[in-house]
Amino acid sequence: MNKNLLWKWLLIVGVLLVFLFGIFGIPQTFSGQGLLASMTKRIQLGLDLRGGTHLILQVQVTTRSTSIPTMRSKSSKSS
């Protein structure tokens, strides 16, 4: 039973390492500086995450205010 459990753990750790190296790349050195350099070189942030874009929302108040009374008048006629 312990032999079977050991193989499962080794398989899980191996798959995790393959995927992590696929995402971050294989670092030059396994020190903290090497791992950080590998991550920053491999992953590029888009404009939205770097703060390069902004969104402006405008609301047209005149269109909304004229449609409400017409809806009320139609509902009062039907009842």
Secondary structure, DSSP 8 states (H G I E B T S, - for coil): -HHHHHHHHHHHHHHHHHHHHHHH---SSSSHHHHHHHHHHH----HHHHT---------HHHHHHHHHHHHHHHHHH-
